[in-house]
Amino acid sequence: MKPFLARFMLILLACCTLAVSAAERSGAIKVVYFQDYPPFSSGAGDQVQGAFVDIMQEALVKRMKQPTIHSGYPWERAQYMVKQGDADAFVTVHNPDRQRYTEASSEILYSDEIRFYVRKNHPDFNKIKTFTRLEQWIPYRIGSYIGAGWTKTSLGGFNITYFPLSESLYRSVAEGIVDASPEVAGHARPYILKQGLKDKIAEVPHSFDTLRYRLCIRKSSNFVKLLPEFDKTLKAMRHDGSLAEILKKHDL
């Protein structure tokens, strides 16, 4: 029994060691992003770019002198990487699920309203555009992207279809595959315009929630200790106008 226990402990120790990301071992914090979430983040792997990447680069690298690796992935995978120890951090809403395995900055990088988007020729369009309560959406087919935390938290029991990318999501709204999609306006408005869907998709006027984006770092990461300094840095960026400049650069 004792030799078995010893072998078990060695295996457990090896697994814990492997769970530390390669980036963390090299002294660089690895921040992962949704690869199809412009203007906040877009691009796979080290090609990722966007407002959140620029804010992290300014705060972590330029001001805090912290080596940083930025990488874009499908959003569900990015979250799993942080949870399992293959990455250290992401920028997102610190909802109850993410609170279980990450600590978050007190300072907010960006906040925005959740709006619903529906095709203009929907048979219930005139009724839908007057909606002000989430329960009014229960009879309808809702589309969202895989890994969307707000959808999972706020629309439990709804008829949800998940899509891997934002492009397929909005086209499904336009083509009537789903009836509507909830999303932050700062992402949905320019994306719908860029995809040439402005004549087909309308925004429901009412705001259904406000999302606040923070830097979230895995609790077991050595870099979680950076959060107090990050808060001071982001506060300074807000005070000197550089945070606003970055957001303005991305039309936010």
C-alpha positions in Angstrom: 0.0 0.0 0.0 2.8 2.4 0.9 4.7 1.9 -2.4 1.5 2.5 -4.3 0.9 5.7 -2.3 4.4 6.9 -3.0 4.0 6.3 -6.7 0.6 8.1 -6.6 2.2 11.1 -4.9 5.0 11.2 -7.5 2.5 11.1 -10.4 0.5 13.9 -8.7 3.6 16.0 -8.3 4.5 15.5 -11.9 1.0 16.5 -13.1 1.2 19.7 -10.9 4.6 20.5 -12.4 3.3 20.1 -15.9 0.3 22.3 -15.1 2.6 25.3 -14.8 2.6 27.0 -18.2 5.8 27.1 -20.3 5.4 30.9 -20.4 5.3 31.0 -16.6 8.5 29.0 -16.3 10.2 31.4 -18.7 9.2 34.4 -16.6 6.5 35.6 -19.1 2.9 35.9 -18.3 0.7 34.3 -21.0 -2.5 36.2 -21.7 -5.0 34.5 -24.0 -7.9 36.2 -25.9 -10.9 35.3 -28.0 -9.6 35.2 -31.6 -12.8 36.5 -33.1 -13.9 39.3 -30.9 -12.9 42.6 -32.6 -12.3 45.3 -31.8 -11.2 43.9 -28.5 -9.2 40.9 -29.8 -8.9 39.2 -33.1 -6.3 36.9 -34.8 -5.1 33.4 -34.0 -1.9 32.6 -32.0 0.6 35.4 -31.8 -1.2 37.3 -34.6 -3.8 38.5 -32.0 -4.4 42.2 -31.9 -7.0 44.6 -30.6 -7.9 47.0 -27.8 -7.4 44.5 -25.0 -4.1 43.4 -26.4 -2.9 47.0 -26.7 -4.0 47.8 -23.1 -2.2 44.8 -21.8 0.9 45.7 -23.8 0.9 49.2 -22.4 0.3 48.2 -18.8 2.2 45.0 -18.4 5.1 45.3 -20.9 5.7 49.0 -21.2 4.9 50.3 -17.7 5.3 47.2 -15.5 8.3 45.8 -17.4 6.6 42.3 -17.3 7.4 40.0 -20.2 4.1 39.0 -21.8 3.0 36.5 -24.4 -0.3 37.4 -26.2 -2.2 34.5 -27.9 -5.6 34.2 -29.6 -7.7 31.1 -29.5 -11.4 30.0 -29.7 -12.9 31.5 -26.6 -13.9 28.2 -24.9 -10.4 26.9 -25.4 -8.7 30.0 -24.1 -10.7 29.8 -20.9 -9.9 26.1 -20.5 -6.2 26.9 -21.0 -6.3 29.3 -18.0 -8.3 26.9 -15.9 -5.9 24.0 -16.6 -2.7 26.0 -16.2 -1.6 26.2 -19.9 -2.0 30.0 -19.7 -2.1 32.5 -16.9 -4.7 35.1 -17.7 -7.5 36.5 -19.8 -9.4 39.8 -20.0 -13.1 39.2 -19.5 -16.0 39.5 -17.1 -15.2 38.0 -13.7 -18.4 36.0 -13.5 -19.2 33.3 -10.8 -17.7 30.5 -12.8 -14.4 32.3 -13.5 -14.3 33.5 -9.8 -13.7 29.8 -8.9 -10.3 29.7 -10.5 -9.1 33.3 -11.1 -8.6 36.5 -9.2 -9.4 39.7 -10.9 -8.2 43.3 -11.1 -10.3 45.8 -9.1 -9.8 48.3 -12.0 -12.0 47.9 -15.0 -10.5 48.0 -18.5 -13.8 48.6 -20.3 -17.5 48.4 -19.7 -20.3 48.1 -22.2 -24.0 47.3 -22.5 -25.6 44.1 -23.6 -28.0 44.6 -26.4 -30.0 42.0 -28.5 -29.6 41.9 -32.3 -32.4 40.6 -34.5 -33.1 40.5 -38.2 -35.2 43.3 -39.6 -37.6 41.1 -41.5 -38.4 38.9 -38.4 -42.2 38.4 -38.2 -42.2 39.6 -34.6 -39.8 42.5 -35.2 -42.2 45.3 -34.1 -42.9 43.4 -30.8 -39.3 42.4 -30.2 -37.9 45.9 -30.5 -40.1 46.9 -27.4 -38.6 44.2 -25.2 -37.2 45.3 -21.9 -37.1 42.1 -19.8 -35.0 38.9 -20.4 -38.0 36.6 -19.9 -39.6 38.1 -23.0 -37.0 36.2 -25.0 -37.8 32.8 -23.7 -40.0 31.7 -26.7 -37.3 32.6 -29.2 -34.2 30.9 -30.5 -31.1 32.7 -29.2 -27.7 32.5 -30.8 -24.4 33.0 -29.0 -20.7 32.1 -29.4 -19.1 29.1 -27.7 -17.7 30.1 -24.3 -20.0 33.2 -23.8 -20.2 33.6 -20.1 -23.0 36.0 -19.9 -25.3 33.7 -22.0 -24.6 30.8 -19.7 -25.1 32.8 -16.6 -28.1 34.9 -17.6 -30.0 32.7 -20.1 -30.2 29.4 -18.3 -33.1 27.4 -19.7 -33.4 29.4 -22.9 -33.2 27.8 -26.3 -29.6 28.6 -27.1 -27.6 27.6 -30.2 -23.8 28.1 -29.9 -21.5 29.1 -32.8 -17.7 28.8 -32.9 -17.1 32.3 -34.4 -18.8 35.7 -34.4 -19.1 35.7 -38.2 -21.2 32.5 -38.3 -23.3 33.8 -35.3 -24.4 37.1 -37.0 -25.0 35.5 -40.3 -27.3 33.0 -38.6 -29.2 35.9 -37.2 -29.5 37.5 -40.6 -30.6 34.3 -42.2 -33.2 33.4 -39.6 -31.4 30.3 -38.3 -31.7 31.9 -34.8 -34.1 34.8 -33.9 -31.7 37.0 -32.0 -28.3 37.3 -30.3 -27.2 39.2 -27.2 -23.8 40.9 -27.3 -21.9 44.0 -26.1 -22.6 46.9 -28.4 -18.9 47.7 -28.8 -18.4 44.4 -30.5 -21.7 43.8 -32.3 -22.1 47.2 -34.0 -18.8 47.4 -35.9 -18.9 43.6 -36.6 -22.3 43.8 -38.2 -21.2 46.8 -40.3 -18.0 45.1 -41.4 -19.9 41.9 -42.5 -22.3 44.0 -44.6 -25.3 43.0 -42.5 -26.4 46.5 -41.3 -29.4 46.4 -43.7 -30.4 43.0 -42.3 -29.8 43.2 -38.6 -31.2 45.8 -36.1 -30.3 46.5 -32.5 -33.1 46.3 -29.9 -33.0 49.7 -28.1 -33.1 48.5 -24.5 -29.9 47.6 -22.5 -30.3 44.3 -20.7 -27.1 44.4 -18.7 -23.7 46.1 -18.3 -20.5 44.0 -18.6 -17.3 45.1 -16.9 -14.0 43.6 -18.3 -11.1 43.0 -16.0 -7.7 41.3 -16.0 -8.3 37.8 -14.6 -5.3 35.7 -13.5 -5.4 32.1 -12.4 -5.3 31.7 -8.6 -2.4 29.1 -8.9 -0.3 31.3 -11.2 2.8 32.9 -9.9 1.6 36.1 -11.6 -1.5 36.6 -9.5 0.7 38.7 -7.3 0.9 41.3 -10.1 -2.8 42.4 -9.7 -2.2 45.2 -7.1 0.5 46.7 -9.3 -1.7 46.3 -12.4 -4.5 48.1 -10.6 -2.2 51.0 -9.9 -0.9 51.0 -13.5 -4.4 51.0 -15.0 -5.5 53.7 -12.7 -2.6 55.8 -13.9 -3.4 55.1 -17.5 -7.0 56.2 -16.9 -5.7 59.4 -15.2 -3.2 60.4 -17.9 -5.6 59.6 -20.8 -3.7 56.7 -22.3 -6.4 54.2 -21.6 -9.0 56.4 -23.4 -6.6 56.9 -26.3 -6.2 53.2 -26.8 -10.0 52.7 -26.7 -10.5 55.6 -29.1 -8.0 54.1 -31.5 -10.3 51.1 -31.7 -13.5 53.2 -32.0 -14.6 52.4 -28.4 
